[in-house]
């Protein structure tokens, strides 16, 4: 598997493996899980999908997918385009997302701190949380420089090879880390050993440097460092990342100049949110 193909697999990992893992659990509703699998197919960049494409991504028969999409259309979670015969997300999914984001008061608190760091680094500072084998951007601040990444809230990056994902893992319970590594092994045996070595090195970096690093491992020309945020209470584990094009953000600059400021932002967020809980 090529590096690009592996990156795609890690970013858009299907939920079908989770459905299979829990199929013998009497509390697990397979039909509901499959419907959610269908909705999960509509990631950033997948605005419209047909039943055949959804069936391939979910590893389900086309007839099963046809029934699921018809139901989701009636419930308002999908919209059917008569001209193309494809589907796009409906407004009902937006209400779910807004409800979740409304709970994350950290976004409003973090934004000015993130923007200050983005302007200093001339890069992009992002707050994210885990979704399967991806990290989902929930807040994003860019520098006013044109030489930065063009990714927005809702974008996804691989959990295992990005600095943000590795920082999340560094704050996660060992059982969750083992589950993620098992799923990485299922995706690609040939590349899993190097990915796991990168994760193990990230744990060492986190202990010694206070941050995780990804220098050309997620994308060849992108460098980044990240810190995990385990805030407790109702907050999920999150991570805050600073990164950008390697020609603009060298490893030395990120570690020597940006890292102290990133650690300070994380400390201030923990302190502020701890007072609000």
C-alpha positions in Angstrom: 0.0 0.0 0.0 1.4 3.4 -1.0 1.8 6.2 1.6 -1.0 8.1 0.0 -3.4 5.1 0.0 -2.5 4.4 3.6 -3.2 8.0 4.6 -6.6 7.7 2.9 -7.3 4.4 4.8 -6.4 5.9 8.1 -8.4 9.0 7.6 -11.6 7.5 6.2 -11.6 4.2 8.0 -15.0 2.5 7.8 -17.1 1.8 10.8 -18.0 -1.7 9.6 -15.2 -3.3 11.7 -16.8 -1.9 14.8 -20.2 -3.3 13.8 -18.6 -6.7 13.4 -16.8 -6.4 16.7 -20.1 -5.8 18.6 -22.5 -7.9 16.5 -22.7 -10.5 19.3 -23.6 -7.9 22.0 -27.3 -8.2 22.7 -27.5 -4.5 23.4 -26.0 -3.6 20.0 -28.6 -2.7 17.4 -27.1 -3.6 14.0 -29.6 -1.7 11.9 -28.9 1.5 13.8 -25.1 0.9 13.5 -25.5 0.4 9.7 -27.5 3.6 9.4 -24.8 5.5 11.2 -22.2 3.9 9.0 -23.9 5.4 6.0 -23.9 8.9 7.5 -20.2 8.5 8.4 -19.4 8.0 4.7 -20.1 11.7 4.1 -16.7 13.1 5.2 -15.1 16.4 4.1 -14.8 16.2 0.3 -17.6 13.6 -0.1 -20.5 16.0 -0.6 -22.6 13.6 -2.7 -22.5 9.8 -2.9 -24.6 7.2 -4.7 -25.8 3.9 -3.2 -23.0 1.9 -5.0 -20.3 4.2 -3.5 -21.9 3.9 0.0 -22.2 0.1 -0.3 -18.5 -0.1 -1.1 -17.4 2.1 1.8 -19.7 0.3 4.3 -19.1 -3.2 2.9 -22.8 -3.7 2.6 -25.1 -5.0 -0.2 -26.5 -2.3 -2.5 -30.1 -3.5 -1.6 -29.4 -3.0 2.1 -27.9 0.5 1.5 -30.9 1.4 -0.7 -33.3 0.7 2.2 -31.0 2.6 4.7 -30.7 5.7 2.4 -34.4 5.7 1.7 -35.1 5.7 5.5 -32.5 8.4 6.2 -34.1 10.6 3.5 -37.5 10.3 5.1 -36.0 11.2 8.5 -34.3 14.3 7.0 -30.7 13.0 7.6 -30.1 12.7 3.8 -31.3 14.5 0.8 -31.8 12.8 -2.6 -30.7 14.6 -5.8 -33.1 13.6 -8.5 -30.7 14.7 -11.3 -27.7 12.6 -10.3 -29.5 10.0 -8.2 -27.0 10.6 -5.4 -27.4 11.7 -1.8 -26.0 14.5 0.4 -26.4 15.2 4.1 -29.7 16.7 5.2 -30.4 19.4 7.7 -31.2 17.0 10.5 -27.5 16.1 10.7 -26.7 19.8 11.1 -28.8 20.0 14.2 -26.8 17.1 15.7 -23.5 18.8 15.0 -24.6 22.2 16.3 -25.8 20.5 19.5 -22.4 18.9 20.0 -20.4 22.1 19.2 -22.6 24.1 21.6 -21.3 21.9 24.4 -17.7 22.7 23.6 -17.3 26.1 25.2 -13.6 25.5 24.9 -13.8 26.7 21.3 -14.7 30.3 22.3 -12.1 30.3 25.0 -9.3 28.8 22.9 -9.8 30.9 19.7 -8.0 34.1 20.7 -5.1 32.0 22.2 -4.9 29.9 19.1 -5.0 32.9 16.8 -2.1 34.6 18.7 0.0 31.4 18.3 -0.9 31.1 14.6 0.2 34.7 13.9 3.5 34.1 15.8 4.3 30.8 14.0 2.9 31.9 10.6 1.2 28.5 10.5 -2.1 26.9 11.4 -3.3 26.1 14.9 -6.0 23.6 15.3 -8.1 22.0 18.0 -9.3 18.5 17.3 -11.0 15.4 18.8 -11.0 11.7 17.8 -13.5 10.2 15.4 -12.6 6.5 14.7 -9.1 6.5 13.1 -9.2 10.3 12.4 -8.8 13.5 14.3 -11.7 15.9 13.5 -11.0 19.6 13.4 -13.4 21.4 15.7 -11.6 24.8 15.7 -9.0 26.2 13.4 -7.0 29.5 13.3 -4.7 30.4 10.4 -1.9 33.0 10.3 -2.4 36.0 8.1 0.4 34.6 5.9 -0.6 32.9 2.7 1.9 30.2 3.2 -0.2 27.9 5.4 -2.5 24.9 5.0 -6.1 25.4 3.7 -8.1 23.1 6.0 -11.2 24.0 7.8 -13.4 23.0 10.8 -14.8 19.5 9.9 -11.6 18.4 8.1 -10.1 15.1 9.2 -6.5 13.9 9.4 -5.1 10.5 10.3 -4.9 9.7 13.9 -1.8 7.5 13.8 0.6 9.6 11.7 -0.3 13.2 12.6 1.1 15.1 15.6 -2.4 15.9 16.8 -3.5 12.2 16.7 -0.4 11.1 18.5 -1.0 13.7 21.2 -4.5 12.4 21.6 -3.1 8.9 22.0 -0.6 10.1 24.6 -3.5 11.2 26.8 -5.6 8.1 26.2 -6.2 5.1 28.3 -3.9 2.1 27.4 -7.0 0.0 26.5 -8.0 2.6 23.9 -4.5 2.7 22.5 -4.5 -1.1 22.2 -7.8 -1.0 20.3 -6.5 1.6 17.9 -3.3 -0.3 17.3 -5.4 -3.5 16.6 -7.4 -1.6 14.0 -4.2 -0.2 12.4 -2.9 -3.8 12.1 -6.1 -4.8 10.4 -5.7 -2.1 7.8 -2.3 -2.9 6.5 0.2 -5.4 7.9 3.1 -4.1 5.8 2.9 -0.5 7.0 1.6 -1.1 10.6 5.0 -1.7 12.1 6.4 1.6 11.0 3.2 3.4 12.1 3.3 1.8 15.5 7.0 2.7 15.9 6.0 6.3 15.2 3.4 6.1 17.9 5.9 4.6 20.4 8.4 7.4 19.6 5.6 9.9 20.0 5.1 8.7 23.6 8.8 9.2 24.3 8.7 12.7 22.8 5.6 13.5 24.9 7.4 12.5 28.1 10.6 14.4 27.2 9.4 17.4 25.2 5.8 17.7 26.4 4.5 17.4 22.8 4.3 15.0 20.0 5.8 15.6 16.5 5.1 14.7 12.9 7.8 15.9 10.5 6.8 14.8 7.0 5.0 11.6 8.3 1.4 12.7 7.7 2.3 14.5 4.4 5.8 14.8 3.0 5.8 18.6 3.0 4.0 19.2 6.3 5.5 19.5 9.8 3.6 19.8 13.1 3.7 19.5 16.9 0.8 18.9 19.3 -0.2 18.7 22.9 -3.1 16.7 24.3 -5.9 18.2 26.4 -7.5 15.9 29.0 -9.9 18.3 30.7 -12.2 15.8 32.4 -15.8 16.5 33.1 -18.0 16.5 30.0 -15.1 17.2 27.6 -13.7 14.5 25.3 -10.0 14.2 25.1 -8.7 16.7 22.6 -5.4 17.9 21.1 -4.1 21.2 20.0 -1.7 21.3 17.0 0.5 23.9 15.3 1.7 23.0 11.9 2.2 24.0 8.3 4.4 23.6 5.2 7.8 22.3 6.0 9.5 25.1 4.0 7.9 27.6 6.4 7.9 25.6 9.7 11.1 23.7 10.2 11.4 21.1 13.0 13.9 23.3 14.8 11.6 26.4 14.7 8.6 24.4 15.9 10.5 22.7 18.8 12.6 25.7 19.9 10.3 28.7 19.3 6.7 27.4 19.0 6.7 24.6 21.5 7.0 26.8 24.6 4.1 28.9 23.4 2.0 25.9 22.5 2.6 24.4 26.0 1.6 27.7 27.5 -1.7 27.7 25.5 -2.5 24.2 26.6 -1.7 25.1 30.3 -3.9 28.2 30.1 -6.8 26.2 28.6 -6.5 23.5 31.3 -6.4 26.1 34.0 -9.4 28.1 32.6 -11.6 25.1 31.8 -10.7 23.5 35.2 -12.2 26.6 36.9 -15.4 26.3 34.8 -16.1 22.7 35.6 
